[in-house]
Structures are given as C-alpha cells and as structure tokens.
Amino acid sequence: MDPLELLAHPVRLRIVHAMRGGRLLTTAQLCERLPDTSKATVYRHVEMLTAGGILEVAEEERVRGAVQRRYRLRQDRASVDPEAVRSLTPDDHRRVFTAAMATLLAEFNAYLDRPEADLTRDAVGYRQHAIWLSDDEVLELIEGMRAAILPKLGNEAAPDRTQYLLSPILFPLEDQPDGVTSPAS
C-alpha cells in the first residue's frame, strides 16, 4: 500500500500524529492516546502502518512472557510526495480531505473528553477568516506560514512540550474573476 493510501485514514493518521516527535510507543500506549478507538482497531492499523513501512519496530522486550514492541515513526515515509499529490483526481482529494477532517474532529473530541481540558489555558483556537488576496499575497502568506511552522516540525517530545495539532487549510471560496490566474497555475 502506498503512503497516500495508508495516511488517508483517520485512525492511521491519528497514530502517525501520536508518533511524531521521535516518540517510541507501544500499541498499548497508542490505545491510551486513542481512547475512543477500539484496541483491535488500533492494533490492526499499527500492523498496516508497519507493513507499509511508515512505522518500524524500534525495540522489543519480553514482558510477562509476551513480546512488547515499541514502534518508531519513519519520518521519511510519513508524508506524501508532491508528485503523488499532483496526480490526485478531484474525488481523491475529496477522500483525503474527508479523512483529514475526520481525524481533526476525532482529535478535538478526544481533547474535549479529557477531564483536564482547558481551552483557554491550552490556547485552543479554530477561527476561520475569509480574506481577499492577490496571487502574490497568497504565496507570501504560504511562505510566511512555512517559515513559522517548518522549524517546529523537528521538535522532539520533551517534558516541557505539549503536542498540538495544527491544520492549516487554504482554498479559494469563489471562482476567480475573468483573466485572473491562481497561484497553482
């Protein structure tokens, strides 16, 4: 299964999110991170991600007669290359976007279900802004967001860090006026 097929599923995408930051987690620890998902489902999707090369076994140890595995995310396999994205049909994009939104909703619900959830303290935000931008301004906005986000993507899990889910989404709300081209053209 190619990385796009593996990553375009809400449970598998949540597992990938949980593994980011250099974490080594067992399947049982992943089940704790996804309390709204059955253990059988988590185990099945960990198996699929491992078979697809997105997760790998980092450590094994015997615990009460059973082998406990700690998994690691293979960063080099946990993304979809731009060429694969360009080859997607509109229906493929709908399917992938739906999986991303289902993942976002599941993660937000899991957050809200935690007894210690505090939206103010945790600086939770989900605003939407409809803004008017020229082609150059769109590119400038994207570059500014990349400049702010990319340096943080390499951060590893640490006691003083909390993992946040950041989901930038950008698309035009209406057709371009005649004679105007989009930045992707």
ROZAMI-568003 format. One record per residue (C-alpha): x negated, y negated, z; residue in three letters. Coordinates in Angstrom, 1 decimal, always signed. Layout:
<rs>
R   east  north     up res
R      X      Y      Z Ala
...
</rs>
This chain:
<rs>
R   east  north     up res
R   +0.0   +0.0   +0.0 Met
R   -1.4   -3.4   -0.9 Asp
R   -1.9   -6.1   +1.7 Pro
R   +1.1   -8.1   +0.5 Leu
R   +3.4   -5.1   +0.9 Glu
R   +2.0   -4.4   +4.4 Leu
R   +2.2   -8.0   +5.6 Leu
R   +5.6   -8.8   +4.1 Ala
R   +7.4   -7.1   +7.0 His
R   +8.4   -8.9  +10.2 Pro
R   +7.2   -6.2  +12.7 Val
R   +3.9   -5.7  +10.9 Arg
R   +3.4   -9.5  +10.7 Leu
R   +4.0   -9.8  +14.4 Arg
R   +1.5   -7.1  +15.1 Ile
R   -1.1   -9.0  +12.9 Val
R   -0.3  -12.2  +14.9 His
R   -0.8  -10.4  +18.2 Ala
R   -4.2   -9.0  +17.0 Met
R   -5.7  -12.4  +15.9 Arg
R   -8.5  -14.0  +17.8 Gly
R  -10.8  -10.9  +18.0 Gly
R   -8.4   -9.1  +20.3 Arg
R   -8.8   -5.3  +20.9 Leu
R   -5.3   -3.9  +21.8 Leu
R   -3.8   -0.5  +22.3 Thr
R   -0.5   +0.4  +20.8 Thr
R   +1.0   +0.3  +24.4 Ala
R   -0.3   -3.3  +24.8 Gln
R   +1.3   -4.2  +21.4 Leu
R   +4.6   -2.7  +22.7 Cys
R   +4.3   -5.1  +25.6 Glu
R   +3.8   -8.0  +23.2 Arg
R   +6.9   -7.0  +21.2 Leu
R   +9.4   -6.1  +23.9 Pro
R  +12.3   -6.5  +21.5 Asp
R  +10.9   -3.8  +19.2 Thr
R  +11.1   +0.0  +20.0 Ser
R   +7.9   +1.8  +20.9 Lys
R   +8.5   +4.2  +18.0 Ala
R   +8.7   +1.3  +15.5 Thr
R   +5.5   -0.4  +16.9 Val
R   +3.6   +3.0  +16.7 Tyr
R   +4.9   +3.6  +13.1 Arg
R   +3.8   +0.1  +11.9 His
R   +0.4   +0.3  +13.6 Val
R   -0.1   +3.6  +11.8 Glu
R   +0.8   +1.9   +8.5 Met
R   -1.5   -1.1   +9.1 Leu
R   -4.3   +1.2  +10.0 Thr
R   -3.8   +3.4   +6.9 Ala
R   -3.7   +0.3   +4.8 Gly
R   -7.0   -1.0   +6.2 Gly
R   -5.6   -4.1   +8.0 Ile
R   -6.2   -2.6  +11.4 Leu
R   -9.1   -0.4  +12.4 Glu
R   -9.9   +1.7  +15.4 Val
R  -12.4   -0.2  +17.4 Ala
R  -12.7   +2.1  +20.5 Glu
R  -11.4   +5.4  +21.7 Glu
R  -11.3   +6.8  +25.2 Glu
R   -9.7   +9.7  +27.0 Arg
R   -7.0   +8.7  +29.4 Val
R   -5.3  +11.5  +31.3 Arg
R   -6.0  +14.0  +28.6 Gly
R   -4.9  +11.8  +25.7 Ala
R   -7.0   +9.7  +23.4 Val
R   -6.3   +6.0  +23.8 Gln
R   -7.3   +3.8  +20.8 Arg
R   -8.0   +0.1  +20.8 Arg
R   -7.4   -1.5  +17.5 Tyr
R   -9.0   -4.5  +15.8 Arg
R   -7.7   -6.7  +13.0 Leu
R   -9.8   -6.7   +9.9 Arg
R   -9.7  -10.4   +9.0 Gln
R  -10.9   -9.7   +5.5 Asp
R   -7.8   -7.6   +4.8 Arg
R   -5.2   -9.5   +6.8 Ala
R   -4.4  -12.1   +4.1 Ser
R   -3.1  -12.1   +0.6 Val
R   -5.4  -13.4   -2.1 Asp
R   -4.3  -16.4   -4.2 Pro
R   -4.2  -14.4   -7.4 Glu
R   -1.7  -12.0   -5.9 Ala
R   +0.5  -14.9   -4.7 Val
R   +0.4  -16.4   -8.2 Arg
R   +1.7  -13.1   -9.7 Ser
R   +4.8  -13.0   -7.5 Leu
R   +8.2  -13.4   -9.0 Thr
R  +10.8  -15.7   -7.5 Pro
R  +12.5  -12.6   -6.0 Asp
R   +9.2  -11.5   -4.5 Asp
R   +8.8  -15.0   -3.0 His
R  +12.3  -14.8   -1.5 Arg
R  +11.5  -11.4   +0.1 Arg
R   +8.2  -12.6   +1.5 Val
R   +9.7  -15.9   +2.8 Phe
R  +12.6  -13.9   +4.4 Thr
R  +10.0  -11.7   +6.2 Ala
R   +8.1  -14.8   +7.4 Ala
R  +11.3  -16.4   +8.7 Met
R  +12.5  -13.2  +10.4 Ala
R   +9.1  -13.0  +12.0 Thr
R   +9.3  -16.6  +13.2 Leu
R  +12.8  -16.1  +14.6 Leu
R  +11.7  -12.9  +16.4 Ala
R   +8.7  -14.5  +17.9 Glu
R  +10.7  -17.6  +19.0 Phe
R  +13.4  -15.3  +20.6 Asn
R  +10.7  -13.3  +22.4 Ala
R   +9.2  -16.6  +23.7 Tyr
R  +12.7  -17.8  +24.9 Leu
R  +13.3  -14.5  +26.6 Asp
R  +10.2  -14.8  +28.8 Arg
R  +11.1  -15.9  +32.3 Pro
R   +8.2  -18.4  +32.4 Glu
R   +9.1  -20.0  +29.0 Ala
R   +9.0  -23.8  +29.4 Asp
R   +9.5  -25.6  +26.1 Leu
R   +8.3  -29.0  +27.5 Thr
R   +5.1  -27.6  +29.2 Arg
R   +4.3  -25.4  +26.2 Asp
R   +4.8  -28.4  +23.7 Ala
R   +7.2  -26.3  +21.6 Val
R   +8.3  -28.1  +18.5 Gly
R  +10.4  -27.2  +15.5 Tyr
R  +11.2  -30.5  +13.8 Arg
R  +11.9  -30.9  +10.2 Gln
R  +11.2  -34.0   +8.2 His
R  +12.4  -34.8   +4.7 Ala
R   +9.7  -37.0   +3.3 Ile
R   +9.1  -38.6   -0.1 Trp
R   +5.6  -38.0   -1.5 Leu
R   +3.8  -38.6   -4.8 Ser
R   +1.7  -35.7   -6.2 Asp
R   -1.4  -37.3   -4.8 Asp
R   +0.2  -37.7   -1.4 Glu
R   +1.3  -34.1   -1.3 Val
R   -2.3  -33.0   -2.0 Leu
R   -3.6  -35.4   +0.6 Glu
R   -1.1  -34.1   +3.2 Leu
R   -2.1  -30.5   +2.5 Ile
R   -5.8  -31.3   +2.7 Glu
R   -5.2  -33.1   +6.0 Gly
R   -3.3  -30.1   +7.4 Met
R   -6.0  -27.7   +6.2 Arg
R   -8.7  -29.9   +7.8 Ala
R   -6.8  -29.8  +11.1 Ala
R   -5.9  -26.1  +11.1 Ile
R   -8.9  -24.3   +9.5 Leu
R  -11.4  -25.0  +12.2 Pro
R   -9.0  -23.5  +14.8 Lys
R   -8.3  -20.3  +12.9 Leu
R  -11.6  -18.8  +14.0 Gly
R  -10.9  -19.3  +17.7 Asn
R  -11.0  -16.1  +19.7 Glu
R   -8.7  -15.2  +22.6 Ala
R  -10.0  -16.6  +25.9 Ala
R   -8.6  -17.1  +29.4 Pro
R   -8.1  -20.8  +28.9 Asp
R   -6.4  -20.4  +25.5 Arg
R   -2.8  -19.7  +24.7 Thr
R   -1.9  -18.2  +21.3 Gln
R   +0.5  -20.4  +19.3 Tyr
R   +2.3  -19.6  +16.1 Leu
R   +2.0  -22.4  +13.6 Leu
R   +4.1  -22.1  +10.5 Ser
R   +3.7  -25.0   +8.0 Pro
R   +6.3  -24.8   +5.3 Ile
R   +6.4  -27.2   +2.4 Leu
R   +8.6  -27.3   -0.7 Phe
R  +10.5  -29.9   -2.7 Pro
R  +14.1  -30.4   -1.8 Leu
R  +15.3  -31.5   -5.2 Glu
R  +14.3  -31.5   -8.8 Asp
R  +11.5  -33.7  -10.0 Gln
R  +12.7  -36.8  -11.9 Pro
R  +12.0  -36.6  -15.7 Asp
R   +8.4  -37.0  -16.6 Gly
R   +7.1  -36.1  -13.1 Val
R   +5.0  -33.0  -12.6 Thr
R   +4.5  -31.1   -9.4 Ser
R   +1.0  -30.6   -7.9 Pro
R   +1.1  -26.9   -8.7 Ala
R   +1.4  -27.6  -12.5 Ser
</rs>
